[in-house]
Amino acid sequence: MTITTPQAGTRGPIPAEEAGGLLTIDLDALASNWKTLRDRAGTETAAVVKADAYGTGIEQAVPALVDAGCGTFFVAHMAEAKRARAAAPNATIYVLNGFLTGTAATYLNFGIRPVLGSWPEIDEWAAFCRAQGKTFPAAIHVDTGMNRLGLRVADGMALRGDRRLEDFEPALLMSHLVSAEDPAHEINARQIEAFSAVAATLPGIPASLANSSGIFLKDMPRFSLARPGYALYGGNPTPDAKNPMEPVVRLEGRILQLRSAEHGETAGYSGAWTSKGRRRLATLSVGYADGYPRSAGSTDANVGQTGLAIVAGRRCPFVGRVSMDLIIIDVTDVPEDAVRQGDTVVLIGDGLDVDEVGTRAGTIGYEILTGLGRRYARTYRGGVA
């Protein structure tokens, strides 16, 4: 099944023939990646669908994951939680960014669970449940090394016997790994040890620690729930090894114009790129307003570490700065009869994966995925009929 739908925030589908960029999202690959991660984790496996399901669309990704067997989802904000609830009426949904003061009734009304990471949040949720005369579920977040959100480890240990835990249902105990993508990093063992100690202090509460890369850590305990995110969408959870995930996102840009640059001519803003000899150039209708980072551009100082497009099977480097709406590429090595105005070229896909795209732009694949803009013609393949 192939469905073309609008991105959230647009008024309707963008016809492919009118779009400068084409974004194809493979929902069957998404579902397959979830199953791969579930099998590897060997335990119940949730899905992190924050940031609009990493740019792929909550309304499309969540039903595909539900159909694959996923029953628990994590988002960052309440607005995302409401969208996930509409897409999955029977799922368990957690909001990672705690819960804002005065929003407890909204959680109750939508059947959504807050992640409590401070004493004031625990106090407010416990008081709300007491006032309702019922114990509603919530997660408890313990910080084991990120220093971002969550109770200190000592505070987590102190929860044993705390009467406030009788006022609500502690449905999940969780923490977040700092460097799971680096198996040799010493902080992994420290976090696992600290979290295991807190979990042992609070027996009977399901526990969750493993993210995408954490699922692949050699010494990771299974606990009760794994929470993959990035790997679901095709990102490599094992950067030093072959990517075990299927690609989910394919991005193509349309060629608006072909031209030549003579030796010594410059291209793009600030004239930062200078032609060495006569070069054939193509201008694409994609730019940083579409989520492709400006930092992927090419200058005379960074030749060789620039963004790429794949044209007729050949890797073609970016030329000059990435503009708001345009990218220039060098197609000199592509046969003239293999590249024409109106053609599309590949910006993500065909072996140019989201991790490499991120690296070449001086960032990470996470930022590439979550920054995918709203001006593409989006096509969803597979998924729920």
matplotlib code that plots the C-alpha trace (Angstrom):
import matplotlib.pyplot as plt

x = [0.0, 1.3, -0.3, 0.6, -0.3, 0.5, 3.0, 1.5, 1.0, 0.3, -3.1, -3.1, -0.9, 1.8, 1.7, 5.0, 5.1, 4.9, 7.5, 11.2, 11.9, 10.4, 10.4, 9.5, 9.0, 8.9, 6.5, 7.2, 10.9, 9.9, 7.9, 10.6, 13.2, 10.9, 10.7, 14.5, 15.0, 12.4, 14.0, 17.4, 16.2, 14.5, 11.9, 8.9, 9.9, 8.3, 8.9, 10.0, 8.0, 8.9, 9.8, 7.0, 8.3, 11.8, 10.4, 8.5, 5.0, 3.3, 0.0, 1.6, 4.4, 2.4, -0.3, 2.4, 4.2, 0.9, 0.2, 3.7, 2.9, 4.1, 1.9, 3.9, 5.1, 7.2, 6.9, 8.5, 5.4, 1.7, 0.8, 2.7, 1.0, -2.5, -1.5, -0.2, -3.3, -5.5, -3.4, -3.3, -6.4, -5.4, -1.6, 0.3, 1.8, 4.4, 5.5, 9.3, 9.6, 8.0, 4.7, 4.0, 2.4, -1.4, -1.6, -2.5, -6.1, -5.1, -3.0, -6.0, -8.5, -6.3, -5.2, -1.5, 1.2, 3.7, 7.4, 8.1, 11.7, 11.7, 10.2, 7.8, 6.4, 6.0, 4.3, 1.9, 1.0, 0.5, -1.7, -3.8, -4.4, -5.3, -7.8, -9.3, -9.4, -7.6, -4.1, -3.2, 0.0, 3.2, 6.9, 9.7, 12.9, 16.2, 19.2, 22.3, 24.7, 23.0, 22.5, 19.5, 16.2, 15.4, 16.0, 19.5, 20.4, 20.3, 16.8, 15.8, 17.0, 15.2, 11.9, 11.8, 8.9, 8.0, 4.3, 3.7, 4.2, 1.0, -1.0, -0.2, 0.8, 4.6, 4.2, 7.8, 11.2, 13.5, 16.8, 18.7, 22.0, 24.7, 27.0, 25.5, 26.7, 30.3, 30.4, 33.9, 32.8, 33.2, 30.0, 27.9, 28.9, 28.5, 25.0, 24.0, 25.3, 23.5, 20.2, 20.3, 20.8, 17.8, 15.7, 16.6, 15.6, 12.1, 11.2, 7.9, 8.2, 9.0, 12.3, 13.6, 17.1, 18.1, 17.7, 18.5, 22.3, 21.7, 19.9, 23.2, 25.4, 27.0, 26.4, 23.0, 20.5, 17.1, 15.0, 11.3, 11.1, 13.5, 12.9, 14.5, 14.1, 16.7, 17.3, 13.6, 14.0, 17.1, 19.8, 22.8, 22.7, 26.2, 28.3, 31.5, 29.8, 27.5, 24.0, 21.6, 18.6, 16.7, 16.6, 13.2, 13.7, 14.6, 15.0, 15.3, 15.8, 14.7, 17.2, 16.0, 18.9, 22.1, 25.0, 28.8, 31.3, 34.6, 38.0, 38.2, 34.5, 32.8, 29.4, 27.0, 26.8, 30.1, 31.9, 33.3, 33.8, 36.0, 35.9, 39.1, 38.8, 35.6, 32.8, 29.2, 26.8, 23.2, 21.0, 18.6, 15.3, 16.2, 17.8, 18.1, 14.5, 13.7, 15.9, 19.1, 21.8, 23.7, 26.8, 26.8, 28.0, 31.4, 34.0, 37.6, 38.7, 36.6, 36.8, 36.2, 34.1, 31.0, 27.4, 26.7, 24.0, 23.8, 23.2, 22.9, 24.7, 27.6, 28.4, 28.4, 29.7, 27.9, 29.3, 29.3, 27.0, 23.6, 21.0, 17.6, 15.9, 18.7, 21.8, 24.4, 26.1, 29.0, 27.9, 31.0, 31.7, 28.1, 27.6, 25.7, 22.9, 22.4, 21.4, 18.6, 16.6, 13.6, 15.4, 15.5, 18.7, 19.2, 20.1, 19.3, 19.2, 21.0, 23.8, 24.0, 22.5, 21.3, 24.3, 26.7, 24.6, 24.8, 28.5, 29.2, 27.1, 29.1, 26.1, 24.3, 21.6, 19.1, 19.2, 18.8, 15.8, 14.0, 14.7, 13.0, 10.8, 7.2, 7.7, 8.4, 5.9, 5.6, 4.9, 4.3, 4.9, 3.5, 1.9, -1.7, -4.2]
y = [0.0, 3.5, 6.6, 10.2, 12.4, 15.8, 16.5, 17.8, 21.6, 21.6, 22.2, 19.2, 16.9, 18.5, 17.0, 15.4, 17.3, 20.6, 19.8, 20.6, 17.6, 14.1, 12.3, 8.6, 6.8, 3.0, 2.0, -1.7, -1.1, 0.8, -2.1, -4.5, -2.5, -2.6, -6.4, -6.7, -4.5, -6.4, -9.7, -8.4, -6.9, -10.1, -8.2, -5.9, -3.2, 0.3, 2.9, 6.5, 8.6, 12.1, 14.9, 13.8, 10.2, 11.5, 13.4, 10.5, 11.5, 10.4, 9.7, 7.3, 5.8, 4.9, 2.8, 0.9, 0.1, -0.9, -3.2, -4.7, -5.4, -2.3, -1.3, 1.4, 4.8, 7.6, 11.2, 14.5, 16.8, 16.6, 17.8, 14.8, 12.5, 13.6, 12.9, 9.5, 8.8, 9.6, 7.2, 4.4, 4.5, 1.5, 2.1, 3.1, 6.6, 8.3, 11.9, 12.1, 15.8, 15.4, 17.1, 20.8, 22.3, 22.2, 19.7, 16.6, 16.6, 16.6, 13.4, 11.8, 12.9, 11.5, 8.4, 9.5, 8.9, 11.5, 10.7, 12.2, 13.3, 15.6, 15.8, 18.6, 16.5, 13.5, 15.6, 17.1, 13.8, 12.1, 14.9, 14.9, 11.1, 11.5, 14.2, 11.9, 8.9, 6.7, 5.6, 6.6, 5.4, 7.3, 6.6, 7.7, 8.9, 8.5, 10.3, 8.0, 10.3, 12.6, 15.5, 16.6, 15.3, 12.9, 12.3, 11.7, 8.1, 8.7, 10.1, 7.1, 4.8, 6.9, 6.2, 2.7, 3.0, 6.5, 6.9, 9.0, 5.8, 4.6, 7.5, 6.7, 3.7, 3.7, 1.9, 2.3, 3.1, 4.5, 6.1, 7.3, 6.1, 8.7, 6.9, 3.6, 4.0, 3.7, 0.2, 0.9, 4.0, 3.5, 5.4, 2.5, 0.2, 2.9, 3.7, 0.1, -0.5, 2.6, 1.8, -1.8, -0.7, 1.6, -1.1, -3.6, -1.1, -0.8, -4.4, -4.9, -1.7, -2.5, -1.0, 0.4, 1.5, 0.4, 2.8, 1.9, 1.4, 0.1, -2.9, -3.9, -3.4, -6.7, -6.4, -4.7, -6.4, -7.0, -5.3, -5.0, -2.6, -1.4, 2.1, 2.3, 5.5, 6.4, 2.8, 2.4, 5.0, 3.4, 5.0, 2.8, 1.8, 0.3, 3.0, 0.9, -2.0, -2.7, -1.1, -3.9, -1.7, -1.2, 2.3, 4.0, 7.4, 8.3, 11.9, 13.2, 16.7, 18.0, 19.5, 23.0, 24.0, 22.8, 25.2, 25.4, 27.2, 28.2, 28.0, 30.6, 31.3, 31.1, 29.6, 30.2, 32.8, 34.6, 33.1, 30.5, 27.8, 28.4, 26.2, 24.3, 24.0, 23.9, 22.2, 21.2, 22.2, 21.3, 23.3, 21.4, 22.7, 21.8, 23.9, 24.5, 25.6, 21.9, 20.7, 20.1, 21.7, 24.8, 23.2, 20.6, 23.1, 23.1, 25.8, 26.0, 25.1, 21.9, 20.1, 16.4, 16.7, 18.1, 17.0, 14.6, 13.7, 10.6, 11.2, 8.2, 6.1, 8.5, 10.5, 14.2, 16.8, 19.9, 23.2, 26.4, 27.1, 25.4, 28.2, 28.5, 26.8, 25.6, 23.3, 23.3, 20.0, 19.2, 16.7, 16.9, 13.2, 12.2, 11.5, 14.5, 12.3, 10.9, 14.1, 16.5, 19.4, 18.1, 14.9, 13.9, 13.0, 11.1, 13.1, 10.2, 6.6, 4.3, 3.7, 7.4, 6.8, 9.2, 8.7, 9.6, 12.6, 13.8, 13.3, 15.1, 18.1, 18.1, 16.9, 13.6, 11.6, 12.4, 16.1, 15.2, 13.1, 15.4, 18.4, 17.1, 20.0, 20.4, 21.3, 17.8, 15.7, 12.8, 9.3, 6.5, 2.9, -0.1, 0.3, -0.3, -0.7]
z = [0.0, -0.8, 0.7, 0.1, 3.1, 4.4, 7.1, 10.3, 10.0, 6.3, 4.8, 2.5, 0.5, -1.6, -5.1, -6.1, -9.3, -7.4, -4.7, -4.8, -2.5, -2.2, 1.1, 1.2, 4.5, 4.6, 7.4, 6.8, 7.5, 10.6, 11.9, 10.9, 12.9, 15.9, 15.7, 15.3, 18.4, 20.4, 19.6, 20.5, 23.7, 24.8, 26.8, 26.3, 23.9, 23.6, 20.9, 21.3, 19.0, 20.2, 17.7, 15.4, 15.4, 14.6, 11.6, 10.1, 11.4, 14.6, 12.8, 10.4, 12.5, 15.6, 13.9, 12.0, 15.2, 17.0, 14.1, 14.6, 18.3, 20.1, 23.0, 24.8, 23.5, 24.8, 23.7, 24.9, 25.3, 26.0, 22.5, 21.1, 23.6, 22.4, 18.8, 19.8, 21.8, 18.8, 16.7, 19.3, 21.6, 23.7, 24.0, 27.1, 26.6, 28.7, 28.5, 29.1, 29.9, 33.3, 33.7, 34.0, 37.1, 36.9, 34.0, 36.0, 35.0, 31.3, 31.9, 33.5, 30.8, 28.0, 29.8, 29.6, 32.1, 33.3, 33.9, 37.4, 37.8, 40.9, 44.3, 43.4, 40.5, 42.8, 45.4, 42.9, 41.2, 44.6, 45.8, 42.7, 43.0, 46.7, 45.7, 43.1, 45.5, 43.0, 42.2, 38.7, 37.0, 36.4, 35.8, 38.1, 36.4, 38.3, 36.9, 36.8, 34.9, 32.4, 34.9, 32.9, 34.4, 37.2, 40.8, 42.2, 42.8, 46.5, 46.2, 44.2, 46.9, 49.5, 47.8, 49.4, 52.0, 50.9, 51.7, 48.5, 46.5, 48.0, 46.6, 42.9, 40.9, 40.2, 36.9, 35.7, 37.0, 34.4, 33.7, 30.5, 29.2, 28.4, 26.0, 25.1, 21.5, 22.8, 24.4, 25.8, 27.7, 31.5, 32.3, 30.9, 33.7, 36.3, 35.1, 35.0, 38.5, 39.9, 38.2, 39.2, 42.8, 42.7, 41.0, 43.7, 46.3, 44.7, 43.9, 42.0, 39.9, 36.3, 35.2, 32.0, 31.0, 27.5, 24.6, 21.0, 21.6, 25.1, 23.6, 22.0, 25.1, 26.1, 29.8, 29.7, 32.1, 30.4, 33.0, 32.1, 29.2, 26.4, 24.9, 21.4, 19.4, 16.8, 15.6, 14.8, 12.0, 10.5, 12.5, 13.4, 17.1, 16.8, 15.1, 15.0, 13.3, 10.3, 10.8, 11.7, 10.9, 7.7, 6.1, 6.7, 5.1, 1.5, 0.5, -3.1, -4.4, -7.8, -10.2, -11.1, -13.4, -15.0, -15.7, -16.0, -13.9, -15.4, -13.7, -10.9, -10.7, -7.3, -6.4, -3.5, -0.8, 0.2, -2.8, -0.4, -3.2, -6.2, -9.3, -10.1, -13.8, -15.7, -13.7, -14.5, -11.7, -10.8, -8.5, -6.3, -4.9, -1.3, 1.4, 5.1, 5.3, 4.4, 7.3, 5.3, 7.4, 6.1, 7.6, 4.9, 2.4, 0.7, 0.8, -0.4, 3.1, 3.6, 0.2, 0.7, 3.9, 2.3, 1.7, -1.1, -3.6, -5.6, -9.3, -11.7, -9.1, -8.6, -5.4, -6.2, -3.7, -2.7, -4.0, -1.9, 1.0, 1.5, 0.9, 2.5, -0.5, -2.7, -2.9, -5.7, -6.5, -8.8, -11.5, -13.7, -13.3, -14.3, -18.1, -19.6, -20.9, -17.4, -15.7, -16.8, -15.5, -13.6, -12.5, -8.8, -7.1, -3.8, -0.6, 1.8, 0.5, -1.9, 0.6, 1.7, 5.1, 7.6, 9.8, 7.0, 6.1, 9.7, 9.9, 6.6, 7.9, 11.2, 13.2, 13.9, 12.1, 14.9, 13.9, 10.2, 10.8, 13.3, 11.1, 8.0, 6.8, 5.8, 2.2, 0.9, -1.0, 1.5, 0.5, 3.0, 1.9, 3.7, 7.1, 8.2, 5.4]

ax = plt.figure().add_subplot(projection="3d")
ax.plot(x, y, z, "-o")
ax.set_aspect("equal")
plt.show()
